[in-house]
Every structure is written in C-alpha cells, then in structure tokens.
Amino acid sequence: MIEETDTIKVHNTFTTDIVADAQVVVLSGRTCTGKTTISKKIEKEKGFSVIEMDTFVGEHVLSVLGIGREGIHSAIFKEVYSDEQGEYKELFKKALFSFLKNIGDDKYIFEGSLHDVSIIKEIQAIVSGGVKIVYLHPENLDKYTQRITKRFEQGICIQTSGLTGNFFNYVSERMIADFCENNVVTPEIKKQIVLFAEEVQEKSLERLEKLATHFCIDVVLV
C-alpha cells in the first residue's frame, strides 16, 4: 500500500482537477495502466493537447536516423526512457526542449514512460506555467492482471497489444501461436501473465520511489 508523504499525494481515482493548475502534465506509468484513457480525458475536459511519447520519439529520433519502428528500435526506446545517456537520448532531449521553448500559453500532456529525472527537471525549468507529474501505479494486482489479459486477447495476434518486451520473457511464441489458433487463454498463459504483472508492479513502485525523491508526485492507483 502506497502512503502519502511530503512528496507523494495519493488518489484512488483520477479527476481532471488534479491537473487544473498546470500548463504541462507529465503523465507516466508502466504498460497497461491507462495512460491513454486518462490523457484523452484531460484533453477533452481541460483542453490540453496530447503528445504521445512513442510517437514523438518516432518523429524526432527514428526519422532523423532514417529507420522505422521495428528492428533495432527497441534499444532506442530503452535508452530514451531510461537514465542512460547516448546519441538517441541527445536527439530526443534536443527535440523535446526545443518544442517546449516554443509552446507559448498552450497546454500539453506528455503521455508515456518518461521518468528520467534530469529531463523532468529541465522541463520544469523551461515551462513557466507549471508542470504536474502524474504517475499511474497498478496497486490492485488482480485488476492489473485483468487489464494485461484484455490487452493480450485484443491485440497479440495482430501485433497491436502494446505490451513491452519483458512480457515476451514470460509468454513464449509457442503460447502466443496456440492462443491465436484456438482463441483460448490457457492456465499456462494466465500464470505467466500474473508473474509479469507482479514484476511490473514491483518495478513501478521502484520507479515511483525514485521520482518522489526529486519531485512532488500525484499518484493515481489503477
């Protein structure tokens, strides 16, 4: 159970009042935590524009390098979203900071897995209208497992599940092929999805704790 501290404010449900006083919202969280749903809600109710971080990386990093979103792109995304420094991260930072310096009074949501402390600090330094960090944490394991299972069922066979690379360390190609042939989530697959959900939940808490040592965070339990 996550408890409130001087830097963590906990919300059992999300309302757009959380971001009412911000010009930029950094909406972060692990896979299948509802980032897209919440960003659309903020967009509709508060008039923010949504910047989906994977798309931003594709436009400003992958396109600059002349490659598509397949093949080696996973290594690029890993570097961009981690604390690692390198060519890809520098391209991303240059594009992001240039964009922010020219937003005027417009309001934006940056939706994705951004958690690099130095980048978020620079965002705060650039944006004069206030930056709100909203972190989505999968507190309820059963509910989170159901979210992942639904994403698996709806998208795995057509490669639109959006599940991260670590997922495939648990659910093998054989399991996926069997599901796509029979359309049945077997007990074996269910067990592996639970193990994956447990790992993500643990890593999500670690990420939150790191961010909370540097920033005030609004945590939404999902």
N, C-alpha and C positions, 0 to 999 in steps of 0.2 A: 504494500500500500504506500503510495506516494503521499507525503505530508507536506503541508505548506511551510515555507521558510521565508527568510527575508528576501530571497530572490526567486522563489517559486510560488506562483499563485495557481491553485488547482480548480478546474472547472469540470463538473460531471457531464455537462452538455455544452455545446458551443452556441453562443449567440453573437450577433454582429456587434453588439455593444462592446465586446472585448476589444475591438479594433477601431472604435469610434474616433479616437483622438490621434490616429496615426496617418501618416502620408504613405509610408511603405510598410507592408507586412511581410515578414519572412515566415512563411508557413512551411514548417519542416516536420518530417516524420518518416518512419520506415514504410516499407511496402504494405499496401492494403490497410492503411489507417484512415482513409477517407479524405486525403488532401484535395483531390479534385472536386469532390462534393462540397467541401467547405469553401474552397476558393470560388466556386460558382455562386454560392450563397452570398458571400461578401460582394462579389461583382454585381449581383442582382440588387441587393438591398442597400449597398453603400456606394455604388458607382466606381469601384476600383477596376482597373484593367489587370488581367491575369497574365503573368509571364511564367510559362511552364518551363522549368529549368532545363529539362532534357532537350526541349525544342530550342532554347536559347543556345545551349552548348552545340547542338547540331548546326545552327545557323552561323555561329561565331567562332567555332573551333573546328568542327569536322569539315565544314565547307571551305574554310581557309586552307586546310590541309589537303583538300581535294579528295576526301573519302566519304563513303556513305555510312549509314548507321548499322553496319554489320561488320563481321570480321574482327578487326582489332579495336573496334570502338569501345568495347567493354573496359579495356585498360585505360582508355582516355577518360571515360566517365568516372572510373575508380579514382584516378588522380585528381580530377577536378573537384570531386565531392569530399575527398579526404584532406588530411593535413599535409599531404605530400606536396612538394614543390617541383616544378618542372616546366617544360615547354608548353604543355597543354594548359596547365594552371595559369601560366602567364598570359596566354592568349585569352583565356576566359576572364581573368581579372581586368585586363585592359579593356575588353569589350563591355563588361559589366559596369566598371567605374565610369567609362565614357558615357554610357547610356544614362546612368544616374545623374551625372552632372548636367544633363540637358532635359530633365523631366519637368522643370518649372513647378507648377502647382498641381500637376496631375498626380493621381494616386495609383499605386501599383501593389499587386501581390506577387511575390516571388515564391512559386509553389514547387517544392521538390525536396531533395535530401541535403540541402545546403547546411553545413554545420562547421565549416572552417572558421575558427574564432577570429583569425586575423581579417578575413574577408568581411565578416559581420561587423567588426569594429570599424572597418573602413566605410561600410555602408552607413553606419551611424554618423561618422564624421562628415560624410558628403551630404546626406539628406537633412535639410534644416527643419522639415515639417514633422519630424518624429518617426521613429522606427519601432514597430511592435514585433516581438518574436513570439510566435505561437507554435507550440510543439504538441504533436498528436502522439499520445502514448497508448499502446494496447494493454490496458490494465486487466481487462477481463479475458482470460486465455480462451475460454470456450467460445465467446463471441468472436474473438480474433481468428480462431481456427475456422469458424464458420465463414468469415469473410474470405479467408485464403482459399477454402474449398470452393466457394462460389466462383471466385476468380479463376481457379483451376478449371472448373467444369465449363465455364463460359468461353474461355479463351485459349486453353492449352493446345487444342487440336488445330487452331487456325493461327497460332503464334501471336496472339494479341493479349495474353494473360497479364503482361507487365510484371511478372514475378522475377525477382532478382536471381543472379547467377547462383547464389548459395542454395536456392531452392532445389536446384538440379543435383546438388550433392546428396539430397535426401530422396527425391523422386527420380528414379532412373528412366532412361529412354525406353526400357522394356515396359515399365509400369505405364508410361505415357502412351506407348503404342497399344497396350492392352485396353486402356481406357478409351482411346479413340476408336478402337474396333468394337468394343462392347458397350460403351457409354455407362460404365459402372465404376463408381469409386469403391474399390475393394478395401477390406480391412487393412491390407498391407499399405495401401496408399494413405488411408486415414491415419494410420500410426505414424507414417513418415511426415505427414502434414503437421501433426501435433508436435513432433520433435522439432520441425522447422520453426513453428510458431513459438515454441519455448525459447529457442535460440534468439530469434528476432526480439522477443520481449526482453530478454536479458541484455542484449546489445542496445536496445532502445533506452533502457534505464541508464546504462553506462554513458550513452551519448548525452542524455538529459543532464546527468550529474556534471559532466564536463562543461556543458553550456552554462549551467547555473552557477559555476564558479566565476563566470565572467559577465553574465548578463542577468537581467530580470526577465523571467520566462513566464508566459501564460501557458499552462499545461492543460490540455483537454484530454480527458480519459475516454478512450474509444474502445 
